[in-house]
């Protein structure tokens, strides 16, 4: 697995005091990675770090569409995980969502931190240049998210996404 720090993401797009980033090459075409993000049955397979499992309740991939998931450690009792909306959807290349606005469009105070996540899918000779930028309101929020395990959690699900997409391409 190759997950790099924010030094390889376009520095014009990030504010190091507020943003956390992950970047890696996924050895699968962009359409496969896009499908893994936008098909509820595929998203449920990688959206939370194993052995926890995800359930996708709403995945309305359009600006203003809801993004609601739950998670479970035992497969029976589910608890809220994500309740947000998509802000930007550029077919096959960019998704932006936030948990600062609930899927009902009411302002939220999400725990542990409010964030806006931008997912960028670029072309790469080996497949997809996958980049994530997670933006925070204040440096303290960014720091809290990092201390809570941003790189471990987002890194684990990025690895799971890559494994799913790459296996799909191998058939």
N, C-alpha and C positions, 0 to 999 in steps of 0.2 A: 504494500500500500504506500502510495506517495501522497501525503497531504502536506502541503507547504504552508508556510506562514504568510502573512499579508504582504510580504515583500514582492511576491510575484503577481499580485493583482494591481491593476492600474491605480497608481497612487492618487490620480485625480478623482477617483470614485470613492475614496475612503477617507475617514478622519480617524487617525490612530487613537485619539483620545476617546472616541465614542463607538468605534466599530470593531467587530471581531470578524475574521474571515477564514474561510477554508477554500482550498483549491486543490484539485487533483484531476488527473486524466482518467477517464473511464473508457475502457476499450470496447466501446459499443457506439453505434451511430446516435446522433442527437435525437432522432425520432424515438429510439428505444428508451433513452433516458427521459425524454418528455413524456412518453406513455407511462413510465413508472411513476411519474409525478402526478399525472392527470387521470389515471384509471384507478378508481377506488380499490378494486381488488388487488392491484399491484402495490399501491401506496401502503395498504395495510400490511404488506409483507416486509416493509423495511422502515417505516416511519418512527418506530421507537426501538431503542437498543434491546436486543434479545437478552434474556429469555422473556422479557415483557412483550406482550402482544398488543397490537393496535386494532381499533375498530373505527372505520370511517363512517361517520353519520351524515355528513354533508361535504360535498366536494363540487362546488359550482365554480368551475374554472372560467371566470369572466370578471371584469372589473365590478366590484361590489358584491360578488358572489361569496357565499359562506364557505368557511373551511373549519369543519368541526370534527374532532377526533376524540376518542377515549382510549384509555389503556388499562391493561389488566396484568397482574402478575400470575393469576391462577386460571385465566380464561373464563372465569364466571363473574367475578365482581369487577366491574369497570368503573373508572373514575375519569373525570374530565381531564383532557390533555391539552387540546388546542381548541380555541373558539375565537375565530377572527374572520377577516375578509380579505379577499384578493383586491389589490389596488391597481395592479398593472398585469396584463396578460398579453404577451407578444408570442403568438403561436410558434412553438418549436424552439424558442430562444430565451425567453425571459418571463419569470413569474415574480411578482412582488406581493407579499401579504403582510398583514400586521395583526397582532393580538391586542392592540390598543383600542380597537373597535370590535365589539362582539358581532357575531353573525346576524344578530337582530338589529344591527346598526346603532346600538346603544354604546356610549363610551364605556370603556372597561378599565379596571385597575388590576391587570393580570399579575398573578404571582408565578414565578418570583420576580420577573421584570417585564416591563413593556418593551416591545421590540418591533422593528420592521425588518423583514428578511427579504433579500433580493437573490434570486437564483438565476444565474446566467449560464447558458449552454452555448459554447462556441465550438467551431470546427477545430479539429486537431488531426494531424497525420495518423495518429493511432486510434482516433475515435472522437470523444467529446472532451473538450476543455470545460470542466465543471467548476463553477465558482459560486461561492455563497458569501454574501456580505450581510451581516446582522448589525443593524443600527440601533443605538440606544439613545435615550433622552439626555442622559448626563454621564460624565465619566464614572461616577459611583455605580450607576446601573451596569455599565460595561464591565467594571471591575467585579461586581457581584456575580454577573453572568459567567465571567471567566472562572472565578473562584468556585462556583457551583458545578463546574465541569463542562463548560461549553465545548472545549476541544475534545474531551473524551466522548461526550454525548453526540454532538454533531459529527464528530469523526467516526463514531461507531455506526451511525445511521448512513453516513456517506459511504462507508465501506460496504454496508448491507445493500445500499442502492447499486453500487458498482458490481457487487457479486450477482445480484439479480439481473441487471442489464447485460452483463458479460455472459452469464449463463444462457440468457435468452438468445443471444447471438450465436452461441455454439450449438443451440438446438437441443 
